[in-house]
Amino acid sequence: MFASLDLPGVATLLAVLAPMLGLPLGIMSFYLRGLRDEQTRRAAHTDRCVQRTQAEVDRLSHGLHAIARTYTTKEEWLRESMLARRRLETLMETTARIEATVSQSNALAAQLARQLHVIAELTRTLASRAAPGDAET
């Protein structure tokens, strides 16, 4: 049947079939575009809701932490202050050890300098005594 169709016949067949295919395809493309736009809007709305919820959770968490600090019992404050005091004492002991090490190093360096000075004086004394003795021989 189609073998006997010439160019005008094919054009006529396409002209008849185009509205039957084009109209449903056009409707489907607009429907799918609408679905995509609606999905994009819902995703943006959901994202904004999640961000607002996260901000509220953060605010609530901060408020609960402030309340917990406000209504902390005396024993808990005492325990925290004692822990801080122990840490401060440990830090002071470490600082004292470092200062002692530095002062020992300085004292050792000063003692070494004195000994070198004594050795230099002894060398000068021996050299001055040896010089007149060499002249006599």
DRENTORKOL-3810 file (N, C-alpha, C; in nm, 4 decimals):
REM DRENTORKOL-3810
@n.u->0.0811; n.v->-0.1186; n.w->0.0000; ca.u->0.0000; ca.v->0.0000; ca.w->0.0000; c.u->0.0856; c.v->0.1252; c.w->0.0000
@n.u->0.1915; n.v->0.1256; n.w->0.0872; ca.u->0.2766; ca.v->0.2439; ca.w->0.0960; c.u->0.3700; c.v->0.2559; c.w->-0.0227
@n.u->0.3949; n.v->0.1460; n.w->-0.0916; ca.u->0.4846; ca.v->0.1499; ca.w->-0.2070; c.u->0.4235; c.v->0.2280; c.w->-0.3217
@n.u->0.2961; n.v->0.2356; n.w->-0.3290; ca.u->0.2307; ca.v->0.3061; ca.w->-0.4381; c.u->0.2130; c.v->0.4536; c.w->-0.4101
@n.u->0.2473; n.v->0.4989; n.w->-0.2889; ca.u->0.2317; ca.v->0.6406; ca.w->-0.2550; c.u->0.3449; c.v->0.7211; c.w->-0.3152
@n.u->0.3089; n.v->0.8300; n.w->-0.3736; ca.u->0.4098; ca.v->0.9211; ca.w->-0.4259; c.u->0.4329; c.v->1.0315; c.w->-0.3229
@n.u->0.5113; n.v->1.1289; n.w->-0.3568; ca.u->0.5458; ca.v->1.2357; ca.w->-0.2639; c.u->0.4235; c.v->1.3100; c.w->-0.2129
@n.u->0.3284; n.v->1.3500; n.w->-0.2942; ca.u->0.2096; ca.v->1.4161; ca.w->-0.2402; c.u->0.1287; c.v->1.3241; c.w->-0.1494
@n.u->0.1283; n.v->1.1961; n.w->-0.1759; ca.u->0.0548; ca.v->1.1027; ca.w->-0.0915; c.u->0.1197; c.v->1.0893; c.w->0.0463
@n.u->0.2529; n.v->1.0836; n.w->0.0454; ca.u->0.3256; ca.v->1.0768; ca.w->0.1724; c.u->0.3035; c.v->1.2047; c.w->0.2521
@n.u->0.3064; n.v->1.3177; n.w->0.1849; ca.u->0.2839; ca.v->1.4454; ca.w->0.2520; c.u->0.1445; c.v->1.4512; c.w->0.3097
@n.u->0.0485; n.v->1.4007; n.w->0.2399; ca.u->-0.0889; ca.v->1.4000; ca.w->0.2882; c.u->-0.1015; c.v->1.3080; c.w->0.4084
@n.u->-0.0366; n.v->1.1914; n.w->0.4008; ca.u->-0.0396; ca.v->1.0978; ca.w->0.5136; c.u->0.0230; c.v->1.1597; c.w->0.6380
@n.u->0.1355; n.v->1.2275; n.w->0.6194; ca.u->0.2016; ca.v->1.2948; ca.w->0.7335; c.u->0.1163; c.v->1.4088; c.w->0.7866
@n.u->0.0494; n.v->1.4805; n.w->0.6979; ca.u->-0.0366; ca.v->1.5904; ca.w->0.7410; c.u->-0.1532; c.v->1.5378; c.w->0.8234
@n.u->-0.2010; n.v->1.4185; n.w->0.7900; ca.u->-0.3122; ca.v->1.3600; ca.w->0.8661; c.u->-0.2611; c.v->1.3037; c.w->0.9997
@n.u->-0.1427; n.v->1.2399; n.w->1.0005; ca.u->-0.0895; ca.v->1.1774; ca.w->1.1223; c.u->-0.0262; c.v->1.2776; c.w->1.2194
@n.u->0.0236; n.v->1.3895; n.w->1.1704; ca.u->0.0942; ca.v->1.4858; ca.w->1.2557; c.u->0.0085; c.v->1.5356; c.w->1.3702
@n.u->-0.1151; n.v->1.5790; n.w->1.3481; ca.u->-0.1938; ca.v->1.6237; ca.w->1.4631; c.u->-0.2246; c.v->1.5104; c.w->1.5607
@n.u->-0.2389; n.v->1.3890; n.w->1.5086; ca.u->-0.2694; ca.v->1.2774; ca.w->1.5977; c.u->-0.1490; c.v->1.2413; c.w->1.6850
@n.u->-0.0275; n.v->1.2617; n.w->1.6346; ca.u->0.0933; ca.v->1.2341; ca.w->1.7133; c.u->0.1444; c.v->1.3588; c.w->1.7845
@n.u->0.1398; n.v->1.4721; n.w->1.7176; ca.u->0.1964; ca.v->1.5955; ca.w->1.7723; c.u->0.1213; c.v->1.6464; c.w->1.8927
@n.u->-0.0101; n.v->1.6416; n.w->1.8861; ca.u->-0.0905; ca.v->1.6933; ca.w->1.9968; c.u->-0.0663; c.v->1.6129; c.w->2.1252
@n.u->-0.0708; n.v->1.4785; n.w->2.1243; ca.u->-0.0416; ca.v->1.4056; ca.w->2.2490; c.u->0.1021; c.v->1.4252; c.w->2.2954
@n.u->0.1977; n.v->1.4299; n.w->2.2002; ca.u->0.3364; ca.v->1.4537; ca.w->2.2405; c.u->0.3541; c.v->1.5919; c.w->2.3014
@n.u->0.2900; n.v->1.6915; n.w->2.2462; ca.u->0.2961; ca.v->1.8266; ca.w->2.3030; c.u->0.2362; c.v->1.8320; c.w->2.4414
@n.u->0.1221; n.v->1.7659; n.w->2.4572; ca.u->0.0571; ca.v->1.7637; ca.w->2.5888; c.u->0.1469; c.v->1.6922; c.w->2.6903
@n.u->0.2058; n.v->1.5794; n.w->2.6487; ca.u->0.2946; ca.v->1.5069; ca.w->2.7402; c.u->0.4166; c.v->1.5905; c.w->2.7771
@n.u->0.4752; n.v->1.6625; n.w->2.6828; ca.u->0.5943; ca.v->1.7435; ca.w->2.7136; c.u->0.5594; c.v->1.8562; c.w->2.8102
@n.u->0.4420; n.v->1.9224; n.w->2.7899; ca.u->0.4014; ca.v->2.0265; ca.w->2.8838; c.u->0.3717; c.v->1.9688; c.w->3.0220
@n.u->0.3102; n.v->1.8503; n.w->3.0261; ca.u->0.2813; ca.v->1.7845; ca.w->3.1532; c.u->0.4105; c.v->1.7493; c.w->3.2270
@n.u->0.5083; n.v->1.6934; n.w->3.1547; ca.u->0.6354; ca.v->1.6581; ca.w->3.2176; c.u->0.7109; c.v->1.7823; c.w->3.2636
@n.u->0.7062; n.v->1.8892; n.w->3.1849; ca.u->0.7709; ca.v->2.0147; ca.w->3.2262; c.u->0.7059; c.v->2.0677; c.w->3.3532
@n.u->0.5741; n.v->2.0607; n.w->3.3604; ca.u->0.5025; ca.v->2.1039; ca.w->3.4808; c.u->0.5414; c.v->2.0201; c.w->3.6019
@n.u->0.5534; n.v->1.8890; n.w->3.5812; ca.u->0.5981; ca.v->1.8024; ca.w->3.6908; c.u->0.7377; c.v->1.8399; c.w->3.7385
@n.u->0.8278; n.v->1.8660; n.w->3.6431; ca.u->0.9653; ca.v->1.9039; ca.w->3.6791; c.u->0.9667; c.v->2.0359; c.w->3.7558
@n.u->0.8885; n.v->2.1350; n.w->3.7089; ca.u->0.8831; ca.v->2.2644; ca.w->3.7785; c.u->0.8262; c.v->2.2485; c.w->3.9193
@n.u->0.7210; n.v->2.1669; n.w->3.9316; ca.u->0.6623; ca.v->2.1446; ca.w->4.0637; c.u->0.7617; c.v->2.0744; c.w->4.1560
@n.u->0.8361; n.v->1.9785; n.w->4.1028; ca.u->0.9364; ca.v->1.9080; ca.w->4.1826; c.u->1.0464; c.v->2.0049; c.w->4.2267
@n.u->1.0886; n.v->2.0942; n.w->4.1386; ca.u->1.1901; ca.v->2.1943; ca.w->4.1735; c.u->1.1391; c.v->2.2866; c.w->4.2834
@n.u->1.0131; n.v->2.3319; n.w->4.2707; ca.u->0.9554; ca.v->2.4192; ca.w->4.3740; c.u->0.9459; c.v->2.3467; c.w->4.5084
@n.u->0.9029; n.v->2.2218; n.w->4.5062; ca.u->0.8910; ca.v->2.1461; ca.w->4.6310; c.u->1.0277; c.v->2.1200; c.w->4.6945
@n.u->1.1271; n.v->2.0923; n.w->4.6113; ca.u->1.2620; ca.v->2.0701; ca.w->4.6652; c.u->1.3149; c.v->2.1975; c.w->4.7301
@n.u->1.2920; n.v->2.3140; n.w->4.6658; ca.u->1.3371; ca.v->2.4411; ca.w->4.7238; c.u->1.2633; c.v->2.4690; c.w->4.8542
@n.u->1.1312; n.v->2.4420; n.w->4.8556; ca.u->1.0528; ca.v->2.4637; ca.w->4.9769; c.u->1.1002; c.v->2.3715; c.w->5.0892
@n.u->1.1252; n.v->2.2459; n.w->5.0569; ca.u->1.1739; ca.v->2.1501; ca.w->5.1561; c.u->1.3103; c.v->2.1920; c.w->5.2090
@n.u->1.3963; n.v->2.2416; n.w->5.1211; ca.u->1.5285; ca.v->2.2877; ca.w->5.1632; c.u->1.5167; c.v->2.4053; c.w->5.2602
@n.u->1.4272; n.v->2.4998; n.w->5.2290; ca.u->1.4073; ca.v->2.6137; ca.w->5.3201; c.u->1.3530; c.v->2.5671; c.w->5.4548
@n.u->1.2615; n.v->2.4706; n.w->5.4525; ca.u->1.2057; ca.v->2.4179; ca.w->5.5785; c.u->1.3136; c.v->2.3484; c.w->5.6607
@n.u->1.3984; n.v->2.2721; n.w->5.5949; ca.u->1.5065; ca.v->2.2028; ca.w->5.6658; c.u->1.6031; c.v->2.3038; c.w->5.7261
@n.u->1.6355; n.v->2.4092; n.w->5.6523; ca.u->1.7267; ca.v->2.5112; ca.w->5.7051; c.u->1.6660; c.v->2.5821; c.w->5.8254
@n.u->1.5376; n.v->2.6167; n.w->5.8168; ca.u->1.4718; ca.v->2.6808; ca.w->5.9308; c.u->1.4680; c.v->2.5871; c.w->6.0516
@n.u->1.4385; n.v->2.4607; n.w->6.0264; ca.u->1.4343; ca.v->2.3632; ca.w->6.1354; c.u->1.5718; c.v->2.3481; c.w->6.1992
@n.u->1.6771; n.v->2.3435; n.w->6.1164; ca.u->1.8134; ca.v->2.3320; ca.w->6.1695; c.u->1.8489; c.v->2.4544; c.w->6.2529
@n.u->1.8110; n.v->2.5727; n.w->6.2064; ca.u->1.8380; ca.v->2.6945; ca.w->6.2836; c.u->1.7651; c.v->2.6915; c.w->6.4169
@n.u->1.6417; n.v->2.6434; n.w->6.4171; ca.u->1.5662; ca.v->2.6354; ca.w->6.5420; c.u->1.6260; c.v->2.5313; c.w->6.6366
@n.u->1.6718; n.v->2.4202; n.w->6.5820; ca.u->1.7359; ca.v->2.3177; ca.w->6.6658; c.u->1.8636; c.v->2.3730; c.w->6.7271
@n.u->1.9430; n.v->2.4466; n.w->6.6480; ca.u->2.0652; ca.v->2.5083; ca.w->6.7019; c.u->2.0324; c.v->2.6072; c.w->6.8127
@n.u->1.9297; n.v->2.6909; n.w->6.7889; ca.u->1.8896; ca.v->2.7890; ca.w->6.8902; c.u->1.8419; c.v->2.7182; c.w->7.0165
@n.u->1.7627; n.v->2.6120; n.w->7.0007; ca.u->1.7128; ca.v->2.5370; ca.w->7.1152; c.u->1.8270; c.v->2.4700; c.w->7.1911
@n.u->1.9226; n.v->2.4144; n.w->7.1186; ca.u->2.0375; ca.v->2.3507; ca.w->7.1828; c.u->2.1182; c.v->2.4528; c.w->7.2624
@n.u->2.1384; n.v->2.5708; n.w->7.2052; ca.u->2.2118; ca.v->2.6761; ca.w->7.2758; c.u->2.1352; c.v->2.7186; c.w->7.4016
@n.u->2.0035; n.v->2.7314; n.w->7.3892; ca.u->1.9221; ca.v->2.7691; ca.w->7.5054; c.u->1.9276; c.v->2.6646; c.w->7.6147
@n.u->1.9209; n.v->2.5375; n.w->7.5766; ca.u->1.9292; ca.v->2.4300; ca.w->7.6769; c.u->2.0650; c.v->2.4282; c.w->7.7452
@n.u->2.1706; n.v->2.4538; n.w->7.6684; ca.u->2.3036; ca.v->2.4589; ca.w->7.7289; c.u->2.3125; c.v->2.5749; c.w->7.8282
@n.u->2.2550; n.v->2.6900; n.w->7.7923; ca.u->2.2564; ca.v->2.8047; ca.w->7.8837; c.u->2.1775; c.v->2.7731; c.w->8.0107
@n.u->2.0641; n.v->2.7060; n.w->7.9951; ca.u->1.9841; ca.v->2.6693; ca.w->8.1132; c.u->2.0613; c.v->2.5712; c.w->8.2007
@n.u->2.1266; n.v->2.4749; n.w->8.1375; ca.u->2.2038; ca.v->2.3769; ca.w->8.2153; c.u->2.3147; c.v->2.4456; c.w->8.2938
@n.u->2.3812; n.v->2.5454; n.w->8.2321; ca.u->2.4874; ca.v->2.6172; ca.w->8.3022; c.u->2.4304; c.v->2.7036; c.w->8.4144
@n.u->2.3123; n.v->2.7599; n.w->8.3926; ca.u->2.2514; ca.v->2.8462; ca.w->8.4939; c.u->2.2095; c.v->2.7661; c.w->8.6165
@n.u->2.1551; n.v->2.6487; n.w->8.5950; ca.u->2.1031; ca.v->2.5689; ca.w->8.7052; c.u->2.1967; c.v->2.4555; c.w->8.7467
@n.u->2.3252; n.v->2.4735; n.w->8.7234; ca.u->2.4226; ca.v->2.3731; ca.w->8.7661; c.u->2.4316; c.v->2.3753; c.w->8.9185
@n.u->2.4407; n.v->2.2597; n.w->8.9777; ca.u->2.4463; ca.v->2.2516; ca.w->9.1234; c.u->2.5833; c.v->2.2981; c.w->9.1738
@n.u->2.5857; n.v->2.3298; n.w->9.3024; ca.u->2.7083; ca.v->2.3775; ca.w->9.3642; c.u->2.8175; c.v->2.2716; c.w->9.3585
@n.u->2.7782; n.v->2.1464; n.w->9.3736; ca.u->2.8763; ca.v->2.0383; ca.w->9.3690; c.u->2.9417; c.v->2.0275; c.w->9.2314
@n.u->2.8613; n.v->2.0441; n.w->9.1274; ca.u->2.9180; ca.v->2.0383; ca.w->8.9923; c.u->3.0141; c.v->2.1549; c.w->8.9671
@n.u->2.9744; n.v->2.2761; n.w->9.0127; ca.u->3.0642; ca.v->2.3905; ca.w->8.9986; c.u->3.1930; c.v->2.3671; c.w->9.0761
@n.u->3.1803; n.v->2.3114; n.w->9.1960; ca.u->3.2978; ca.v->2.2840; ca.w->9.2782; c.u->3.3876; c.v->2.1818; c.w->9.2093
@n.u->3.3276; n.v->2.0772; n.w->9.1527; ca.u->3.4055; ca.v->1.9758; ca.w->9.0824; c.u->3.4771; c.v->2.0373; c.w->8.9609
@n.u->3.4069; n.v->2.1203; n.w->8.8853; ca.u->3.4689; ca.v->2.1845; ca.w->8.7688; c.u->3.5804; c.v->2.2796; c.w->8.8101
@n.u->3.5594; n.v->2.3551; n.w->8.9174; ca.u->3.6633; ca.v->2.4485; ca.w->8.9615; c.u->3.7850; c.v->2.3744; c.w->9.0150
@n.u->3.7623; n.v->2.2611; n.w->9.0830; ca.u->3.8755; ca.v->2.1818; ca.w->9.1316; c.u->3.9545; c.v->2.1224; c.w->9.0145
@n.u->3.8844; n.v->2.0784; n.w->8.9122; ca.u->3.9525; ca.v->2.0269; ca.w->8.7935; c.u->4.0344; c.v->2.1371; c.w->8.7277
@n.u->3.9770; n.v->2.2558; n.w->8.7179; ca.u->4.0510; ca.v->2.3684; ca.w->8.6598; c.u->4.1715; c.v->2.4032; c.w->8.7469
@n.u->4.1549; n.v->2.3988; n.w->8.8789; ca.u->4.2654; ca.v->2.4286; ca.w->8.9691; c.u->4.3774; c.v->2.3259; c.w->8.9532
@n.u->4.3411; n.v->2.1961; n.w->8.9423; ca.u->4.4437; ca.v->2.0926; ca.w->8.9219; c.u->4.5192; c.v->2.1146; c.w->8.7918
@n.u->4.4466; n.v->2.1491; n.w->8.6879; ca.u->4.5135; ca.v->2.1746; ca.w->8.5592; c.u->4.6055; c.v->2.2958; c.w->8.5677
@n.u->4.5610; n.v->2.3981; n.w->8.6396; ca.u->4.6445; ca.v->2.5168; ca.w->8.6579; c.u->4.7682; c.v->2.4841; c.w->8.7403
@n.u->4.7538; n.v->2.4022; n.w->8.8450; ca.u->4.8696; ca.v->2.3624; ca.w->8.9248; c.u->4.9679; c.v->2.2806; c.w->8.8421
@n.u->4.9163; n.v->2.1928; n.w->8.7578; ca.u->5.0035; ca.v->2.1144; ca.w->8.6698; c.u->5.0798; c.v->2.2059; c.w->8.5753
@n.u->5.0107; n.v->2.3038; n.w->8.5233; ca.u->5.0762; ca.v->2.4003; ca.w->8.4349; c.u->5.1822; c.v->2.4801; c.w->8.5096
@n.u->5.1531; n.v->2.5193; n.w->8.6339; ca.u->5.2515; ca.v->2.5942; ca.w->8.7131; c.u->5.3737; c.v->2.5072; c.w->8.7447
@n.u->5.3510; n.v->2.3785; n.w->8.7764; ca.u->5.4634; ca.v->2.2885; ca.w->8.8035; c.u->5.5510; c.v->2.2712; c.w->8.6798
@n.u->5.4888; n.v->2.2578; n.w->8.5661; ca.u->5.5646; ca.v->2.2439; ca.w->8.4413; c.u->5.6458; c.v->2.3694; c.w->8.4144
@n.u->5.5847; n.v->2.4858; n.w->8.4370; ca.u->5.6567; ca.v->2.6116; ca.w->8.4179; c.u->5.7742; c.v->2.6224; c.w->8.5146
@n.u->5.7538; n.v->2.5806; n.w->8.6387; ca.u->5.8624; ca.v->2.5853; ca.w->8.7381; c.u->5.9769; c.v->2.4925; c.w->8.6977
@n.u->5.9434; n.v->2.3732; n.w->8.6464; ca.u->6.0479; ca.v->2.2814; ca.w->8.6007; c.u->6.1266; c.v->2.3419; c.w->8.4836
@n.u->6.0561; n.v->2.4044; n.w->8.3942; ca.u->6.1250; ca.v->2.4668; ca.w->8.2797; c.u->6.2160; c.v->2.5787; c.w->8.3277
@n.u->6.1655; n.v->2.6625; n.w->8.4209; ca.u->6.2485; ca.v->2.7712; ca.w->8.4746; c.u->6.3704; c.v->2.7151; c.w->8.5465
@n.u->6.3537; n.v->2.6073; n.w->8.6226; ca.u->6.4665; ca.v->2.5475; ca.w->8.6937; c.u->6.5688; c.v->2.4930; c.w->8.5951
@n.u->6.5222; n.v->2.4304; n.w->8.4904; ca.u->6.6142; ca.v->2.3776; ca.w->8.3891; c.u->6.6914; c.v->2.4897; c.w->8.3228
@n.u->6.6218; n.v->2.5988; n.w->8.2910; ca.u->6.6893; ca.v->2.7130; ca.w->8.2279; c.u->6.7901; c.v->2.7753; c.w->8.3233
@n.u->6.7514; n.v->2.7908; n.w->8.4515; ca.u->6.8453; ca.v->2.8517; ca.w->8.5468; c.u->6.9649; c.v->2.7595; c.w->8.5709
@n.u->6.9431; n.v->2.6262; n.w->8.5747; ca.u->7.0550; ca.v->2.5333; ca.w->8.5885; c.u->7.1473; c.v->2.5430; c.w->8.4678
@n.u->7.0894; n.v->2.5580; n.w->8.3516; ca.u->7.1709; ca.v->2.5717; ca.w->8.2306; c.u->7.2516; c.v->2.7007; c.w->8.2364
@n.u->7.1876; n.v->2.8087; n.w->8.2848; ca.u->7.2593; ca.v->2.9357; ca.w->8.2963; c.u->7.3703; c.v->2.9245; c.w->8.4016
@n.u->7.3405; n.v->2.8583; n.w->8.5144; ca.u->7.4417; ca.v->2.8420; ca.w->8.6184; c.u->7.5556; c.v->2.7549; c.w->8.5673
@n.u->7.5263; n.v->2.6509; n.w->8.4948; ca.u->7.6292; ca.v->2.5638; ca.w->8.4382; c.u->7.7150; c.v->2.6408; c.w->8.3383
@n.u->7.6498; n.v->2.7241; n.w->8.2569; ca.u->7.7257; ca.v->2.8039; ca.w->8.1606; c.u->7.8151; c.v->2.9046; c.w->8.2323
@n.u->7.7644; n.v->2.9656; n.w->8.3408; ca.u->7.8457; ca.v->3.0607; ca.w->8.4161; c.u->7.9635; c.v->2.9889; c.w->8.4826
@n.u->7.9397; n.v->2.8705; n.w->8.5388; ca.u->8.0475; ca.v->2.7949; ca.w->8.6015; c.u->8.1517; c.v->2.7539; c.w->8.4970
@n.u->8.1071; n.v->2.7122; n.w->8.3805; ca.u->8.1990; ca.v->2.6762; ca.w->8.2727; c.u->8.2802; c.v->2.7981; c.w->8.2290
@n.u->8.2187; n.v->2.9137; n.w->8.2233; ca.u->8.2908; ca.v->3.0356; ca.w->8.1858; c.u->8.3968; c.v->3.0697; c.w->8.2902
@n.u->8.3627; n.v->3.0541; n.w->8.4200; ca.u->8.4617; ca.v->3.0802; ca.w->8.5264; c.u->8.5786; c.v->2.9835; c.w->8.5154
@n.u->8.5486; n.v->2.8559; n.w->8.4908; ca.u->8.6564; ca.v->2.7570; ca.w->8.4789; c.u->8.7450; c.v->2.7856; c.w->8.3577
@n.u->8.6852; n.v->2.8267; n.w->8.2490; ca.u->8.7656; ca.v->2.8627; ca.w->8.1313; c.u->8.8519; c.v->2.9850; c.w->8.1591
@n.u->8.7977; n.v->3.0782; n.w->8.2348; ca.u->8.8748; ca.v->3.1970; ca.w->8.2709; c.u->8.9939; c.v->3.1577; c.w->8.3584
@n.u->8.9701; n.v->3.0673; n.w->8.4550; ca.u->9.0783; ca.v->3.0193; ca.w->8.5415; c.u->9.1830; c.v->2.9456; c.w->8.4587
@n.u->9.1396; n.v->2.8632; n.w->8.3633; ca.u->9.2350; ca.v->2.7910; ca.w->8.2780; c.u->9.3165; c.v->2.8890; c.w->8.1948
@n.u->9.2503; n.v->2.9941; n.w->8.1446; ca.u->9.3222; ca.v->3.0943; ca.w->8.0650; c.u->9.4251; c.v->3.1674; c.w->8.1509
@n.u->9.3893; n.v->3.2018; n.w->8.2740; ca.u->9.4835; ca.v->3.2693; ca.w->8.3643; c.u->9.6006; c.v->3.1769; c.w->8.3984
@n.u->9.5702; n.v->3.0517; n.w->8.4238; ca.u->9.6747; ca.v->2.9548; ca.w->8.4550; c.u->9.7699; c.v->2.9379; c.w->8.3368
@n.u->9.7104; n.v->2.9347; n.w->8.2155; ca.u->9.7940; ca.v->2.9226; ca.w->8.0950; c.u->9.8831; c.v->3.0446; c.w->8.0800
@n.u->9.8308; n.v->3.1642; n.w->8.1051; ca.u->9.9119; ca.v->3.2867; ca.w->8.0959; c.u->10.0235; c.v->3.2847; c.w->8.2007
@n.u->9.9883; n.v->3.2404; n.w->8.3213; ca.u->10.0885; ca.v->3.2355; ca.w->8.4284; c.u->10.1991; c.v->3.1365; c.w->8.3932
@n.u->10.1609; n.v->3.0209; n.w->8.3464; ca.u->10.2612; ca.v->2.9212; ca.w->8.3077; c.u->10.3445; c.v->2.9701; c.w->8.1899
@n.u->10.2803; n.v->3.0382; n.w->8.0977; ca.u->10.3541; ca.v->3.0890; ca.w->7.9816; c.u->10.4516; c.v->3.1979; c.w->8.0247
@n.u->10.4101; n.v->3.2829; n.w->8.1197; ca.u->10.5032; ca.v->3.3892; ca.w->8.1631; c.u->10.6186; c.v->3.3314; c.w->8.2447
@n.u->10.5937; n.v->3.2253; n.w->8.3212; ca.u->10.7006; ca.v->3.1617; ca.w->8.3965; c.u->10.7965; c.v->3.0844; c.w->8.3044
@n.u->10.7383; n.v->3.0258; n.w->8.2006; ca.u->10.8212; ca.v->2.9470; ca.w->8.1100; c.u->10.9084; c.v->3.0360; c.w->8.0237
@n.u->10.8623; n.v->3.1531; n.w->7.9913; ca.u->10.9409; ca.v->3.2413; ca.w->7.9040; c.u->11.0715; c.v->3.2866; c.w->7.9695
@n.u->11.0770; n.v->3.3318; n.w->8.0962; ca.u->11.2063; ca.v->3.3678; ca.w->8.1560; c.u->11.2957; c.v->3.2474; c.w->8.1772
@n.u->11.2384; n.v->3.1310; n.w->8.2025; ca.u->11.3179; ca.v->3.0105; ca.w->8.2219; c.u->11.3863; c.v->2.9694; c.w->8.0945
@n.u->11.3250; n.v->2.9899; n.w->7.9801; ca.u->11.3851; ca.v->2.9536; ca.w->7.8504; c.u->11.5017; c.v->3.0459; c.w->7.8207
@n.u->11.4927; n.v->3.1676; n.w->7.8678; ca.u->11.6009; ca.v->3.2627; ca.w->7.8406; c.u->11.7264; c.v->3.2265; c.w->7.9207
@n.u->11.7119; n.v->3.1663; n.w->8.0420; ca.u->11.8249; ca.v->3.1320; ca.w->8.1244; c.u->11.9013; c.v->3.0123; c.w->8.0704
@n.u->11.8340; n.v->2.9210; n.w->8.0011; ca.u->11.9040; ca.v->2.8025; ca.w->7.9528; c.u->11.9731; c.v->2.8223; c.w->7.8259
END
